[in-house]
Amino acid sequence: MPINPTIAQYADELRGWRRDIHAHPELGFDEHRTSTFVADQLARFGCEVHRAIGRTGVVGVLRAGNGPKSIGLRADMDALPILEANRFAYRSQNEGRMHACGHDGHTTMLLGAARYLAQTRSFDGTVNFIFQPAEEGLGGAKAMVDDGLFARFPCDTVFGMHNRPGLAIGKFQIRSGPMMAGGAYFDLAIEGRGAHGARPESGVDSVLVASHITAALQSIVARNVRPQDTAVVSVTQIHAGEAYNVIPARAVMRGTARAFSRETLGLIETRIRKLAAGIAEGFGATATLDFRVIFPPLVNHADETAFIADCAAEVVGAANVDRAGGLTMASEDFAYMLEQKPGAYIQIGNGDGEGGCEVHNPGYDFNDEALVFGATLFARLVERKLARGQG
């Protein structure tokens, strides 16, 4: 099955929706305009609409026939706090906010599938269209789950999709098992004793302590994590002092840890805590750690991975679906939903031509040519998973 011809007829409208969302980016849990737009479109299609799920999340419910099976399809809606560098007509109108990760495209693809499925009703069961807020590190998926997402909207399986710059339009990639790393943020407060810059012997230098801890933390991946278990520990900020001639009493370190299992993240937390405390004590200082797992590792379920890959192959051909896509150290909070329900997360090509760039970049833009491919795949998942006559 190639691109769905009915969805292809919506291409111009999908492009218009996507560019409107792009021009009006909203940060996590502040997606009021976006969620209203989504809810209004779903209602127009004939879906049952539920708002304020996980604060600003929206769920559209569509039923056909009497089948007991159900499926969840998820898209994220939030933007990033980035000043957009693009100068095209639909660039961000909200200064300092930008759709730099393609969530405008993800939302549009799912709306396109919802429109088609509501029009054709060519399935037997229930589809839950899940529009998630606050994916970018604020825990929107967890908020929806904690708000009773799957209790209120039962899903036998759940699927998500994300664009992949550098992968050609009309191609998909996925892998079974761990696919994206879990991510944690940490804050480490070093308390020393302030002193005059000319009399260091009278104080305990928090900057020196922080520097030693920064170097020591690199031993965690090198000497504590098994070589088979890929992980990253990065100190990304050190804040201390305000004057040239004052040794500050306090320094604050911040950073991130990434790994493909919760166990490895737990090991990293334990080692940061012990190393920081021991080094600080050796200098006469103290260290206090706040370690927060923001994203669990994203782990695709085997059967659902094969299913979505098979559906993608029906859309674009088997040669255009990479079933052994690479691991990525980036994180994705759809992982929270995959911890609750069997499912899978696939990457869709955003283009491999010149002028493209990675996500989280001020020059990024979602490729509108991908919209009909993504909407077709979402629709195909429903028509196959909830096929009529399955009993």
Secondary structure, 3 states (H helix, E strand, C coil): CCCCHHHHCCHHHHHHHHHHHHHCCCCCCCCHHHHHHHHHHHHHHCCEEEEEECCCEEEEEEEECCCCCEEEEEEECCCECCCCCCCCCCCCCCCCCECCCCHHHHHHHHHHHHHHHHHHCCCCEEEEEEEECCCCCCCHHHHHHHCCHHHHCCCCEEEEEEEECCCCCCCEECCCEEEECEEEEEEEEEECECEECCCHHHCECHHHHHHHHHHHHHHHHHHCCCCCCCEEEEEEEEEECCCCCEECCEEEEEEEEEECCHHHHHHHHHHHHHHHHHHHHHHCCEEEEEEEEEECCEEECHHHHHHHHHHHHHHHCHHHEECCCCCECCCCCCHHHHHHCCEEEEEEECCCCCCCCCCCCCCCCCCHHHHHHHHHHHHHHHHHHCCCCCC
